[in-house]
Amino acid sequence: QKEVEQNSGPLSVPEGAIASLNCTYSDRGSQSFFWYRQYSGKSPELIMFIYSNGDKEDGRFTAQLNKASQYVSLLIRDSQPSDSATYLCAVSPPRGGADGLTFGKGTHLIIQP
Amino acid sequence: DTGVSQDPRHKITKRGQNVTFRCDPISEHNRLYWYRQTLGQGPEFLTYFQNEAQLEKSRLLSDRFSAERPKGSFSTLEIQRTEQGDSAMYLCASSEKTRTYNEQFFGPGTRLTVL
């Protein structure tokens, strides 16, 4: 059973601070890694993806990947109350990425004003 | 670019009834995926299509679930003889074949309640 693990939280971070969200995955052959944001009652929204070791930055968001440790993280700088949501980590399968993604349960992030 | 659309947004049905949901992907996307999400869980992959071909259906939850994409455009997901355990959000996502890393974009979902 391929698994993606996330701490469900809630993770509470003061406004303006850095929020750090973590994810581990079990299938060493996984190819690409995605972070989705999901507001309560809404559908997931893709915010970042990463496929090679290291960091990838997009605005206030930085995704980090360490394939040796099977670990993915998302950093949110200058956290805003609007960042309060559930963040889902998702992993694509090894054989080419055309199948469905495997999701973690998500981390509930609360940004305190 | 109009995003993925799903219809209906909400469906309430009685146990034992059949329900059908529709998904219209982003127009240039030829891959279409169905997921189910229950409270407190991440989306769970059910099936996917590339154009009209259903390339993965072993993850459908039971033989009561079926999906079609007859002309390679919109897709339908049908649940026959619904059970209370089928209550969930049913999500559709689409992606473009030429995108190497298969970024998937979700529609708003259909929330099913089985009484």
Interface residues (C-beta under 8 A of the other chain):
Chain A: V4 S8 Q31 S32 F34 Y36 K42 S43 P44 E45 L46 F49 Y51 L88 A90 S92 G97 A98 D99 G100 L101 T102 F103 G104 K105 G106
Chain B: R31 Y33 Y35 G40 Q41 G42 P43 E44 F45 L46 T47 Y48 Q50 L55 E56 R59 M89 L91 T100 Y101 N102 E103 Q104 F105 F106 G107 P108 G109
